[in-house]
Amino acid sequence: MERKGEMNMIPQRISLVTLGAEDLPKLRAFYQSLEWEEADFSSDTYGVFKTAGVMLTLFPHEELEKDAGVPLAKPTEGYKPVTLAINVEEKEEVDRIIDTVRSKGGTILREPSDAFWGGRTSYFADLEKNLWEVAWNPSSTFDERGAMLTF
């Protein structure tokens, strides 16, 4: 039985996030140094890391441009205008994660601090200036895999 509008519905989910890498081996090594589990189907031409619901793919910038069939803006000296986030279950995890990222060569952009909304937050950049927020929100809930259910 077809529900109203179901035929035109686009699934409300994000399955994969791809970062266009300028130096794939170097960027891949950074995420490996964070001890992120890489999928078995990663190869020398791309990296795929498992997360709690969305896979993170690293793909050479020029190959991403070919695949999409459009010219992509060339990287600049500044940070990219997209932020990825790692939300955690415990307040103390924010500080622990930032300490680990710092020790692996990530750039800490905002040290961990308590947020006006009652949580704790911090920002870092990976080796190619992709922005990541690490945050704890006291009202967030997660499933058994660590996927965020509520914000």
Secondary structure by P-SEA (a helix, b strand, c coil): cccccccccccccccbbbbbcccaaaaaaaaaaacccccccccccbbbbbcccbbbbbccaaaaaaaacccccccccccccbbbbbbbcccaaaaaaaaaaaaacccccccccccccccccbbbbccccbbbbbbbbcccccccccccccc
